[in-house]
Amino acid sequence: MKFRLINVVYVLAVYLPLESFVLKWVPASDSVYLLLRQIPDLITFAVCIYMIGRQVLEFRPLRMVSRRFDLLLALFVALACVSAGLNRIGLAAAFIELKALLRFVLLGCALALMRPSERDLNRFLKCLLYGVGLQFCFAGFQTIGGIPARDFLIGRDAGERMLGQTAVFTGDKNGEGNALVGTLGNMINFALFLMVGLCAWLPVNARKRGVY
């Protein structure tokens, strides 16, 4: 069967929301755990760079999504770097936090660079919506199961020193509160992922109903 690069995007779309929970059960040191957390993002970066390289070789306009989007993304990254510098945030900590914010954005950029067909795009949206549905199930599990269910789903505590800074990945238990986290590590990431899923579901549902 012929390998298609877009299949990598499908796999990442399913895996990334489950990453913290999956890696929680890997019997590895913090150093290995840190490395495993970087692999999906490195793959995403590599796919984007590869597709941009193809644009250059094929003499196509050099862009990821559109000029406006690419400019806004570049401005966001620049502002984040300036903010990190002004607040004297360590290089490693700044990189890790920025990477966490951009991982799903760059995954979408990788898909856009591939110029997917409508069939491929629908498959990607299904992967995303299945993931969101699973997170809703996890939220229900936490609501019913309380703190024990939350502690079962949340990621492991881990810390590693790199580039002169200590990077901490924590399954923050939020005291005695039962903040819903799904498998995204914290309630903010969980809420953002559900919001992205909702934004994807609305046009898909509208199209099925013949609204457009």
C-alpha positions as CSV (number, residue, x, y, z in Angstrom):
1,M,0.0,0.0,0.0
2,K,1.4,3.4,-1.0
3,F,2.4,5.6,2.0
4,R,0.7,8.9,2.2
5,L,2.2,11.7,4.3
6,I,-1.3,12.9,5.3
7,N,-1.7,9.6,7.3
8,V,0.9,11.0,9.7
9,V,-1.4,14.0,10.3
10,Y,-4.3,11.7,11.0
11,V,-2.3,9.7,13.5
12,L,-1.1,12.8,15.3
13,A,-4.6,14.2,15.4
14,V,-5.7,11.1,17.3
15,Y,-2.6,10.7,19.4
16,L,-1.9,14.2,20.7
17,P,-5.0,14.6,22.9
18,L,-4.1,11.2,24.5
19,E,-0.4,11.8,24.8
20,S,-0.2,12.6,28.5
21,F,-2.3,9.6,29.4
22,V,-0.5,7.2,27.1
23,L,3.0,8.3,28.2
24,K,1.9,8.1,31.9
25,W,2.1,4.3,31.7
26,V,5.5,4.1,29.9
27,P,8.1,2.9,32.5
28,A,10.8,5.4,31.6
29,S,13.0,8.0,33.3
30,D,12.1,11.7,33.2
31,S,14.7,12.1,30.5
32,V,13.1,9.5,28.2
33,Y,9.7,10.8,29.1
34,L,10.8,14.3,28.0
35,L,12.2,13.0,24.7
36,L,9.0,11.1,24.0
37,R,6.9,14.2,24.5
38,Q,9.0,16.1,21.9
39,I,8.8,13.4,19.1
40,P,5.2,14.3,17.9
41,D,6.1,18.0,17.7
42,L,9.4,17.3,15.9
43,I,7.4,15.2,13.4
44,T,4.9,18.0,12.9
45,F,7.8,20.5,12.4
46,A,9.5,18.1,9.9
47,V,6.3,17.7,7.9
48,C,5.8,21.5,7.7
49,I,9.4,22.0,6.6
50,Y,9.2,19.2,4.1
51,M,6.0,20.7,2.5
52,I,7.5,24.2,2.5
53,G,10.6,22.8,0.8
54,R,8.4,21.2,-1.9
55,Q,6.8,24.6,-2.5
56,V,10.2,26.1,-3.1
57,L,11.3,23.3,-5.5
58,E,8.0,23.5,-7.4
59,F,8.3,27.3,-7.6
60,R,4.9,27.8,-5.9
61,P,4.2,30.9,-3.7
62,L,5.9,30.4,-0.3
63,R,3.2,30.3,2.3
64,M,1.7,27.9,4.9
65,V,-2.0,28.9,4.8
66,S,-2.5,32.4,3.5
67,R,-0.5,35.6,3.6
68,R,-2.7,37.1,6.3
69,F,-2.6,34.0,8.5
70,D,1.2,33.5,8.1
71,L,1.8,37.2,9.0
72,L,-0.4,36.9,12.1
73,L,1.4,33.6,13.1
74,A,4.8,35.3,12.7
75,L,3.7,38.3,14.7
76,F,2.4,36.0,17.5
77,V,5.7,34.1,17.6
78,A,7.7,37.4,17.6
79,L,5.5,38.9,20.4
80,A,5.9,35.7,22.5
81,C,9.7,35.9,22.1
82,V,9.8,39.5,23.0
83,S,7.6,38.8,26.1
84,A,9.9,35.9,27.1
85,G,12.9,38.2,26.8
86,L,11.4,41.1,28.8
87,N,10.2,38.7,31.5
88,R,13.6,36.9,31.6
89,I,12.0,33.5,31.0
90,G,14.6,30.8,30.3
91,L,15.1,29.7,26.7
92,A,14.0,26.1,27.4
93,A,10.9,27.1,29.3
94,A,9.9,29.7,26.7
95,F,10.4,27.2,23.9
96,I,8.4,24.5,25.6
97,E,5.5,26.8,26.4
98,L,5.4,28.3,22.9
99,K,5.6,24.8,21.4
100,A,2.7,23.7,23.5
101,L,0.6,26.6,22.2
102,L,1.5,26.0,18.5
103,R,1.4,22.2,18.3
104,F,-2.2,22.0,17.1
105,V,-1.8,25.1,15.0
106,L,1.2,23.7,13.1
107,L,-0.6,20.4,12.7
108,G,-3.3,22.3,10.9
109,C,-0.7,24.1,8.9
110,A,0.9,20.8,7.9
111,L,-2.5,19.7,6.6
112,A,-3.1,22.9,4.7
113,L,0.3,22.6,3.0
114,M,-0.7,19.2,1.6
115,R,-3.6,20.8,-0.2
116,P,-6.0,18.0,0.9
117,S,-8.9,16.8,-1.1
118,E,-12.4,17.1,0.4
119,R,-12.2,13.4,1.2
120,D,-8.9,13.8,3.1
121,L,-10.2,16.9,4.9
122,N,-13.3,15.0,6.0
123,R,-11.2,12.2,7.4
124,F,-9.1,14.7,9.4
125,L,-12.2,16.3,10.8
126,K,-13.6,12.9,11.8
127,C,-10.3,12.1,13.6
128,L,-10.6,15.4,15.4
129,L,-14.3,15.0,16.3
130,Y,-13.8,11.4,17.5
131,G,-11.0,12.8,19.8
132,V,-13.3,15.5,21.1
133,G,-16.1,13.0,21.7
134,L,-13.6,10.8,23.6
135,Q,-12.6,13.8,25.8
136,F,-16.3,14.5,26.5
137,C,-16.6,10.9,27.7
138,F,-13.5,11.4,29.9
139,A,-15.1,14.5,31.3
140,G,-18.3,12.5,32.2
141,F,-16.1,9.8,33.8
142,Q,-14.4,12.5,35.9
143,T,-17.7,14.1,36.9
144,I,-19.0,10.7,38.1
145,G,-15.7,9.3,39.5
146,G,-14.5,12.5,41.2
147,I,-10.9,13.0,42.2
148,P,-9.9,9.3,41.8
149,A,-11.0,9.4,38.2
150,R,-9.2,12.7,37.6
151,D,-6.0,11.3,39.1
152,F,-6.3,8.2,36.8
153,L,-6.6,10.4,33.7
154,I,-4.1,13.1,34.4
155,G,-0.4,12.9,33.3
156,R,2.6,12.0,35.4
157,D,4.8,14.4,37.3
158,A,8.2,14.8,35.6
159,G,11.0,17.3,35.5
160,E,14.2,17.5,33.5
161,R,17.0,20.0,33.3
162,M,18.0,21.1,29.8
163,L,19.7,24.1,28.3
164,G,20.4,25.4,31.8
165,Q,16.7,25.4,32.7
166,T,14.4,23.0,34.5
167,A,11.5,22.0,32.4
168,V,8.6,20.6,34.5
169,F,5.8,18.5,33.2
170,T,3.3,18.0,36.0
171,G,0.0,16.3,36.5
172,D,-1.1,19.2,38.8
173,K,-3.7,17.8,41.1
174,N,-5.2,21.3,41.8
175,G,-5.4,20.7,45.5
176,E,-8.7,19.0,46.3
177,G,-10.6,20.5,43.4
178,N,-11.9,18.2,40.6
179,A,-11.0,20.4,37.6
180,L,-11.9,18.6,34.4
181,V,-8.7,17.8,32.4
182,G,-9.6,14.9,30.2
183,T,-6.2,13.7,29.0
184,L,-4.9,17.1,28.0
185,G,-2.9,17.7,31.3
186,N,-4.8,20.7,32.6
187,M,-8.2,22.3,32.4
188,I,-7.1,25.2,30.1
189,N,-5.8,22.8,27.4
190,F,-8.9,20.6,27.9
191,A,-11.3,23.6,27.3
192,L,-9.3,24.8,24.3
193,F,-9.4,21.4,22.7
194,L,-13.2,21.1,23.2
195,M,-13.6,24.6,21.7
196,V,-11.6,23.7,18.6
197,G,-13.7,20.6,18.3
198,L,-16.9,22.7,18.5
199,C,-15.6,25.0,15.8
200,A,-14.9,22.0,13.6
201,W,-18.3,20.4,14.3
202,L,-20.4,23.4,13.6
203,P,-19.6,23.7,9.8
204,V,-19.6,19.9,9.4
205,N,-23.0,19.7,10.9
206,A,-24.3,22.7,8.9
207,R,-23.1,21.2,5.7
208,K,-24.8,17.8,6.5
209,R,-28.0,19.7,7.0
210,G,-27.6,21.5,3.7
211,V,-27.2,25.0,5.2
212,Y,-24.4,25.6,2.7
